Amino acid sequence: MDAENDSLAKRRVHALDFLRGLYIILAMIQHYTGVLNGSLGLRPDGFIQWLFYNLTPSGDHLFLALAAFNIGKRTPTDYRPVYWSKMGIYASLFVFFFFESFFRTFDLGQALTWGPLLTWMLVLMLLASIHRCFGCLGVLILFFAQTFFWALPMDSLAAAINESVRSGLQLPTFQYESRLEYFIGSGCVGYLLGYFHHHGKSFGRLPKHLLSFSAGLLLTVPFWLYGEYWVLNLDSVWDNEYLVASQFVGIMYIWGVQAAAIAFAILLEQLGVPMKIPIFDWCGRFSFLVFAVHYAFFFNVMLPLRVLIARLYDLPLQCTIEEMCIYMAGTILFSLFLQRSGLLLFMHYQGASKPAPK
């Protein structure tokens, strides 16, 4: 029985591929809405407003948690032989995402704005290094240590960084946007859930992730009692994007949402409930590839083409779920082409199944 449980724990968690793919689909809707709203002043339809409102506070954090989940799959001893290759991948992705922003904006300050993808890579490199050297205990200490960020003048530090870059480089539109302190805890939560999944023990006959799911729900309670939820401004949809994360009860809410979502998906898989939709599963397996191209491909290919069609055939631009489906289909097809072609070699085998080590 122990050998069987160990084999089950080490296999790919397909439910998380589904969850990751689902959130990537939602993120594409969110990001394309932001472009259409910011560049063209289009207001989203009612369904997209609902999605945008509910996804924004925790969506980016959940992606990081899902990426960090896999770091804890190996023990620190087993992780050391692959450590440098993993660090090379994270560093390559950091460089790629840094330059990718130059292909979706013509404003240098906006291109250099510190976004979530850059923060994710730094957090993943930090977690991988701590796991290699200190294991789960080291990440647990980091998680508790970073809770003290909310007692420090982090807002003043962020303002100083903004002012320094804006004045020093003459870039008035630069923003230190996706601040590290907002995301380190989410990475830790994802890692700890992954380590618990692969190496933790069940409590009696109860499924181990029932505890994770329950703890996640409990973490959301203080925010509903004392927190301030964000308000969607239809004229500028990214206003107050990090309002929830900037509150301590808010970041607890985000940790709770991601813990509950990940645990619930794993519980359903363990109960035999199928969570398989091919397009979602593929997007989840090749998540970094889709993330890498979706913004630039939309901004440089699909949006100009859609503007041209609007002018030629008098079809006004809209921000509706029907148009979003067309944009997403185009992005996924382009990502599939890149994956099959192997043009981005360092992402080519991201979601490929690998034989178990002997």
C-alpha positions in Angstrom: 0.0 0.0 0.0 2.8 2.4 0.8 4.5 1.8 -2.6 1.1 2.3 -4.3 0.6 5.6 -2.4 4.1 6.8 -3.2 3.5 6.1 -6.9 0.3 8.0 -6.9 1.9 10.9 -5.2 4.7 11.2 -7.7 2.7 11.1 -10.9 1.6 14.3 -12.6 -1.5 15.9 -10.9 -3.8 16.2 -13.9 -6.4 18.1 -11.9 -3.9 20.9 -11.5 -3.2 21.0 -15.3 -7.0 21.5 -15.6 -7.0 24.2 -13.0 -4.0 26.0 -14.5 -5.6 25.8 -17.9 -8.9 27.2 -16.7 -7.2 30.1 -15.1 -5.1 30.8 -18.2 -8.3 31.0 -20.2 -9.7 33.4 -17.7 -6.5 35.4 -17.6 -6.5 35.8 -21.3 -10.0 37.3 -21.0 -8.8 39.5 -18.2 -5.7 40.7 -20.1 -7.4 41.3 -23.4 -10.1 43.3 -21.6 -7.4 45.4 -20.0 -5.8 46.2 -23.4 -9.1 47.0 -25.0 -10.1 49.2 -22.1 -6.8 51.0 -21.7 -6.0 51.4 -25.4 -9.4 51.9 -27.0 -11.6 52.9 -24.0 -14.0 49.9 -24.5 -16.1 48.8 -21.6 -16.5 45.1 -21.0 -19.9 43.4 -21.2 -21.6 42.2 -18.1 -20.2 38.7 -18.1 -16.7 39.9 -18.5 -17.1 42.4 -15.8 -18.1 39.6 -13.4 -15.1 37.5 -14.4 -12.7 40.4 -14.2 -14.1 41.5 -10.8 -13.7 38.0 -9.2 -10.5 36.9 -10.9 -8.3 40.0 -10.4 -7.4 39.9 -6.7 -6.1 36.3 -6.6 -5.6 35.1 -10.2 -1.9 36.0 -10.6 -1.2 34.6 -7.1 -2.8 31.3 -7.9 -0.6 30.8 -11.0 2.5 31.3 -8.9 1.2 28.9 -6.3 0.6 26.2 -9.0 4.1 26.7 -10.4 5.7 26.5 -6.9 3.6 23.3 -6.1 6.0 21.2 -8.2 9.2 22.4 -6.5 8.3 20.3 -3.5 7.8 17.1 -5.5 11.4 16.0 -4.9 13.2 15.8 -1.6 16.1 18.3 -1.2 18.6 15.5 -1.8 16.8 14.5 -5.1 16.4 18.1 -6.1 20.1 19.0 -6.0 21.0 17.2 -9.2 18.3 19.2 -11.2 18.7 22.4 -9.3 20.9 24.3 -11.8 18.8 23.2 -14.7 15.7 24.5 -13.0 17.5 27.8 -12.2 18.5 28.0 -15.8 14.9 27.7 -16.9 13.7 30.3 -14.4 16.4 32.7 -15.4 15.7 32.1 -19.1 12.0 32.8 -18.5 12.9 35.9 -16.6 14.9 37.3 -19.5 12.3 36.2 -22.0 9.4 37.9 -20.0 11.5 41.0 -19.5 12.0 41.5 -23.3 8.5 40.2 -24.2 7.0 43.4 -22.7 8.8 45.5 -25.4 6.6 43.7 -28.0 3.3 44.8 -26.5 3.8 48.5 -25.9 5.6 51.4 -27.5 6.1 53.2 -24.2 9.5 52.5 -22.6 8.3 53.2 -19.1 5.4 50.7 -19.5 7.7 48.2 -21.1 10.0 48.4 -18.1 7.2 48.3 -15.6 7.7 45.5 -13.0 5.0 43.0 -13.7 3.9 39.6 -12.2 5.8 37.4 -14.6 9.2 38.9 -13.4 8.1 38.6 -9.8 7.1 34.9 -10.3 10.5 34.0 -11.6 12.4 35.6 -8.7 10.1 33.9 -6.2 10.5 30.5 -7.9 14.3 30.9 -7.9 14.2 31.9 -4.2 12.0 28.9 -3.3 14.1 26.5 -5.3 17.3 27.7 -3.6 15.8 27.4 -0.1 14.3 24.0 -0.9 17.7 22.8 -2.1 19.5 24.0 1.0 17.0 23.7 3.8 14.0 21.8 2.5 10.5 22.3 3.7 11.5 23.8 7.1 13.4 26.7 5.3 10.3 27.6 3.2 8.1 27.4 6.3 10.4 29.8 8.1 10.3 32.1 5.0 6.5 32.0 5.0 6.3 33.1 8.6 9.0 35.7 8.2 7.3 37.4 5.3 4.1 38.0 7.3 6.1 40.7 9.0 6.3 42.7 5.8 2.9 44.2 6.7 4.4 45.8 9.8 7.2 47.4 7.7 7.0 50.6 5.6 6.8 48.6 2.3 4.6 51.3 0.7 7.3 53.9 1.3 9.9 51.5 -0.2 7.8 51.0 -3.3 7.2 54.7 -3.7 11.0 55.3 -3.4 11.7 52.8 -6.1 9.1 54.4 -8.4 10.5 57.8 -7.8 14.1 56.7 -8.3 13.4 55.0 -11.6 11.1 57.7 -12.9 13.4 60.6 -12.2 16.7 58.8 -12.8 15.7 57.3 -16.2 13.2 59.9 -17.1 10.4 57.3 -17.4 7.2 58.9 -15.9 5.1 55.9 -16.7 7.2 53.3 -14.9 5.6 51.4 -12.0 7.0 49.0 -9.5 3.6 47.2 -9.8 3.8 43.5 -8.8 5.7 44.0 -5.6 7.6 41.0 -4.3 6.0 41.2 -0.8 2.6 40.6 -2.4 3.7 37.3 -4.0 6.3 35.6 -1.8 3.7 34.2 0.6 1.6 32.8 -2.4 4.7 31.0 -3.6 5.3 29.6 -0.2 1.7 28.4 0.1 1.9 26.6 -3.3 5.2 25.0 -2.3 3.9 23.9 1.1 0.8 22.4 -0.5 3.0 20.5 -3.0 5.4 19.2 -0.4 2.4 18.1 1.7 0.8 16.4 -1.3 4.0 14.5 -2.2 5.4 13.8 1.2 2.8 14.5 3.9 0.8 11.9 5.7 -3.0 11.6 6.0 -4.8 12.2 9.3 -6.5 8.9 9.9 -8.8 7.9 7.1 -9.5 11.5 6.0 -8.1 12.6 2.7 -5.0 14.7 3.4 -6.2 17.7 1.3 -9.5 17.9 3.2 -7.4 19.7 5.8 -5.8 22.0 3.2 -9.3 22.8 1.8 -10.7 23.6 5.2 -7.7 25.7 6.2 -8.0 27.6 3.0 -11.6 28.5 3.7 -10.8 29.6 7.2 -8.1 31.9 6.0 -10.7 33.8 4.0 -12.9 34.6 7.0 -11.0 37.6 8.5 -11.1 39.4 5.1 -14.9 39.0 4.8 -15.2 40.5 8.3 -12.6 43.3 8.2 -11.2 43.7 4.7 -11.9 46.1 1.9 -12.7 44.5 -1.5 -11.7 46.3 -4.6 -14.1 48.2 -6.9 -14.1 47.7 -10.7 -13.7 51.0 -12.5 -15.1 50.4 -15.9 -13.2 53.4 -17.3 -9.8 52.1 -16.1 -10.2 48.4 -15.1 -6.7 48.0 -13.6 -7.3 50.6 -10.9 -6.8 49.2 -7.4 -5.7 45.8 -8.8 -3.6 45.1 -5.7 -5.9 46.7 -3.1 -6.8 43.3 -1.6 -3.2 42.1 -1.6 -2.1 45.3 0.2 -4.1 44.4 3.3 -2.9 41.7 5.7 -6.4 40.2 5.9 -6.5 40.5 2.1 -3.3 38.6 1.5 -4.7 35.9 4.0 -7.8 35.8 1.8 -5.7 35.2 -1.3 -3.7 32.5 0.4 -7.0 30.9 1.4 -8.4 31.1 -2.1 -5.4 29.4 -3.7 -5.2 26.7 -1.0 -8.9 25.9 -1.2 -8.8 25.9 -5.0 -5.8 23.6 -5.3 -6.9 21.3 -2.6 -10.5 21.0 -4.0 -9.1 20.1 -7.5 -6.9 17.4 -6.0 -9.7 16.0 -3.9 -12.0 15.7 -6.9 -9.3 13.8 -8.8 -8.7 11.5 -5.9 -12.5 10.9 -5.6 -12.5 9.8 -9.3 -14.3 12.9 -10.6 -12.9 13.6 -14.1 -11.4 17.1 -14.6 -10.4 16.8 -18.2 -11.2 19.2 -21.0 -8.5 18.8 -23.7 -8.0 22.5 -24.4 -7.8 23.3 -20.7 -5.4 20.4 -20.1 -3.1 21.5 -22.9 -3.0 25.1 -21.8 -2.3 24.0 -18.3 0.6 21.7 -19.3 2.2 24.5 -21.5 1.2 27.4 -19.2 4.4 29.4 -19.5 4.4 29.1 -23.3 0.8 30.5 -23.5 1.6 33.2 -21.0 4.8 34.1 -23.0 3.0 34.8 -26.2 -0.6 35.8 -25.4 -0.1 39.5 -24.7 2.4 40.2 -27.6 0.4 38.1 -30.1 -2.8 39.9 -29.3 -1.3 43.4 -29.2 0.8 43.0 -32.5 -1.3 40.6 -34.6 -5.0 40.1 -33.5 -5.8 43.6 -32.4 -4.4 45.3 -35.5 -6.2 42.8 -37.7 -9.5 43.3 -35.8 -9.1 47.1 -36.1 -8.6 46.7 -39.9 -11.7 44.5 -40.2 -13.7 47.1 -38.2 -12.7 49.8 -40.7 -13.2 47.7 -43.8 -16.5 46.1 -43.0 -18.0 48.6 -40.5 -17.9 46.0 -37.6 -17.4 48.1 -34.5 -14.9 46.9 -31.9 -16.4 45.4 -28.8 -15.3 43.9 -25.5 -17.7 40.9 -25.4 -17.2 37.3 -24.5 -17.9 36.3 -28.1 -14.9 38.3 -29.4 -12.8 37.1 -26.5 -13.4 33.5 -27.7 -12.0 34.4 -31.1 -8.9 36.0 -29.6 -8.3 33.1 -27.3 -8.7 30.6 -30.1 -6.1 32.5 -32.2 -3.7 32.6 -29.3 -4.0 28.9 -28.5 -3.5 27.9 -32.1 -0.4 30.1 -32.3 0.9 28.7 -29.1 0.3 25.2 -30.4 2.2 26.0 -33.5 5.2 27.2 -31.4 5.1 24.1 -29.2 4.9 21.7 -32.2 7.6 23.6 -34.1 10.0 23.7 -31.2 11.0 27.4 -31.9 11.0 28.1 -28.2 13.1 25.2 -27.2 13.3 26.0 -23.5 9.5 25.8 -23.2 9.1 23.0 -25.7 9.1 20.1 -23.2 7.5 22.0 -20.3 4.3 19.9 -20.2 5.6 16.8 -21.8 5.4 13.5 -19.9 8.8 12.3 -18.8 9.7 8.8 -17.8 10.1 8.1 -14.1 13.7 8.0 -12.8 14.9 4.5 -12.2 
